[in-house]
Amino acid sequence: MNDTAINIPQKRIHEIVRQSEETTTLPISSDESTFAAASGISFDTVGATARASIDIDRLYEAAPGSTSQMIRALELLKQSIDSLSEARKSESPMDSDRNVQNVQLALPKLFACRSIGDGFGVIINSLHFAFANLQGTPLTSEQVSAVWRILRELRTRPAMSLEQGVLHAEELENCGLEVDPCDLGDLLERSESAE
């Protein structure tokens, strides 16, 4: 026998093997979700269909020294969402407003990332004008919650379409924020009244 020969075991062809016709499966509820914390991946089961969801931070992991706009935008959005979460929890209006001001400070940096998507740009511009039109007036708790929800959605889907961005801008308007730039006439009136 040479050293390349393969030894194949002989099968007994005259034996009958019987398998049980019953199958058993673990019970699954109609809508079940599991999350693997270490990997950042969750699995949703709807009936016989399974969908995998990957955490946005895991999807866009930053390499050391990375200068990606997407990575920068996701980090700024996370900081803004955290500040708004603190503002929502705060009992003191001054502490709440201080946290909201942190979000305002991040807007110019987020504006620099607007090439991520049209919807991204619309939301960031809308927030910029909303804060400018308030002229220093603090946000109400309803407005803080609306901005928080919208930025969370934006962080989950940063490359959203223009139409989706416009819908979120309308949501800001519905809670009493003016998201359009003021007219030149309004600017002139403001400057005259300030003098």
C-alpha positions in Angstrom: 0.0 0.0 0.0 1.4 3.4 -0.8 1.3 6.4 1.5 -1.5 8.2 -0.5 -4.1 5.5 0.0 -7.2 6.4 1.8 -8.7 3.9 4.2 -12.5 4.0 3.8 -14.5 2.1 6.4 -16.9 -0.5 5.1 -20.6 0.1 5.7 -23.0 -2.6 6.6 -25.6 -2.4 3.9 -27.9 -5.1 5.3 -28.7 -3.3 8.5 -31.9 -1.4 8.7 -31.7 1.9 10.7 -34.9 3.3 11.9 -35.2 7.0 12.8 -38.0 8.5 14.8 -40.4 10.5 12.7 -40.9 13.0 15.4 -39.1 16.3 15.4 -38.7 18.5 18.4 -38.0 22.2 18.4 -37.6 24.7 21.2 -40.6 26.9 21.6 -40.2 30.4 20.2 -42.7 33.1 20.9 -44.1 34.9 17.9 -41.8 37.9 18.4 -38.6 37.1 20.2 -35.4 39.1 20.4 -32.0 38.1 21.7 -28.9 40.2 22.1 -25.3 39.1 22.2 -23.8 41.9 24.3 -20.2 41.0 23.6 -20.7 41.1 19.8 -23.1 44.0 19.6 -25.5 42.0 17.4 -29.1 41.3 18.2 -31.4 38.8 16.5 -35.1 39.4 16.1 -37.4 36.4 15.3 -40.8 37.1 13.8 -42.5 33.8 13.1 -40.0 31.8 11.0 -38.1 34.9 9.9 -35.0 36.0 11.7 -33.3 39.4 11.3 -29.9 40.4 12.6 -29.4 44.0 13.9 -25.9 45.3 14.4 -25.2 48.0 16.9 -24.2 51.2 15.1 -20.9 51.5 17.1 -20.0 48.0 16.1 -20.9 48.6 12.4 -18.7 51.7 12.3 -15.8 50.8 14.6 -13.1 53.5 14.6 -9.6 52.4 13.8 -7.0 54.3 15.8 -6.2 57.6 14.2 -9.3 57.4 12.0 -10.7 60.7 10.5 -13.8 59.3 8.9 -16.7 61.8 8.9 -19.1 59.0 9.8 -17.1 58.1 12.9 -16.8 61.7 13.9 -20.5 62.3 13.4 -21.5 59.2 15.4 -19.3 60.3 18.3 -20.7 63.8 18.3 -24.2 62.5 18.1 -23.5 60.2 21.0 -22.2 63.0 23.1 -25.2 65.2 22.2 -27.7 62.4 23.1 -25.9 61.8 26.4 -26.2 65.6 27.2 -29.9 65.6 26.3 -30.5 62.5 28.4 -28.9 64.4 31.3 -31.1 67.5 30.5 -34.2 65.3 30.5 -33.3 63.9 34.0 -32.3 67.2 35.5 -34.5 68.8 38.1 -32.9 72.2 37.8 -33.7 74.3 34.7 -30.2 75.7 34.8 -28.6 72.3 34.7 -30.9 71.2 32.0 -30.1 74.3 29.9 -26.4 73.8 30.4 -26.6 70.3 29.0 -28.7 71.6 26.0 -26.0 74.2 25.4 -23.5 71.3 25.0 -25.6 70.1 22.1 -25.6 73.6 20.6 -21.8 73.6 20.7 -21.7 70.3 18.8 -23.9 71.6 15.9 -21.1 73.4 13.9 -19.0 70.2 14.1 -22.0 68.1 13.0 -22.6 70.6 10.2 -19.1 69.9 8.9 -20.3 66.2 8.5 -23.4 67.1 6.5 -22.1 65.2 3.4 -23.1 62.0 5.2 -26.6 62.4 3.8 -29.3 64.9 2.8 -31.5 64.0 5.8 -28.5 64.4 8.1 -27.9 67.9 6.8 -31.6 68.9 7.0 -31.8 67.9 10.7 -28.6 69.6 11.7 -29.6 72.8 9.9 -33.0 72.7 11.4 -31.6 72.4 14.9 -29.2 75.2 14.2 -32.0 77.6 13.2 -34.3 76.4 15.9 -31.7 77.4 18.5 -30.9 80.6 16.8 -34.6 81.6 16.6 -35.0 80.9 20.3 -32.5 83.7 21.0 -31.3 82.2 24.2 -34.7 81.0 25.5 -34.3 77.6 27.1 -36.1 74.6 25.5 -39.2 73.2 27.2 -39.1 69.6 28.4 -41.2 68.6 25.4 -38.7 70.2 23.0 -35.7 68.6 24.8 -37.4 65.2 24.4 -38.2 65.8 20.7 -34.6 66.8 20.0 -33.4 63.8 21.9 -35.6 61.4 20.0 -34.6 62.9 16.6 -30.9 62.8 17.4 -31.2 59.1 18.5 -32.9 58.3 15.2 -30.2 60.2 13.3 -27.5 58.3 15.1 -29.2 55.0 14.3 -29.6 55.9 10.6 -27.2 58.8 9.8 -27.5 58.4 6.0 -31.3 58.9 6.0 -33.1 60.4 2.9 -34.0 64.0 2.5 -37.7 63.1 2.9 -37.0 61.5 6.3 -35.0 64.5 7.4 -37.8 66.8 6.4 -40.3 64.7 8.4 -38.0 65.1 11.5 -37.8 68.8 10.9 -41.6 68.9 10.8 -41.6 67.1 14.2 -39.4 69.8 15.6 -41.8 72.4 14.3 -44.8 70.5 15.8 -43.2 70.9 19.3 -42.9 74.7 18.9 -39.4 75.1 17.4 -39.0 77.4 14.4 -36.6 75.6 12.1 -36.5 78.0 9.2 -34.0 80.9 9.0 -35.5 84.3 9.8 -36.2 86.8 7.0 -33.9 89.7 6.3 -36.6 92.0 7.4 -36.8 90.3 10.8 -33.0 90.6 11.1 -33.2 94.4 10.5 -36.0 94.8 13.0 -34.1 92.9 15.6 -30.9 95.0 15.0 -32.9 98.2 15.2 -34.7 97.2 18.4 -31.3 96.3 19.9 -30.0 99.8 19.3 
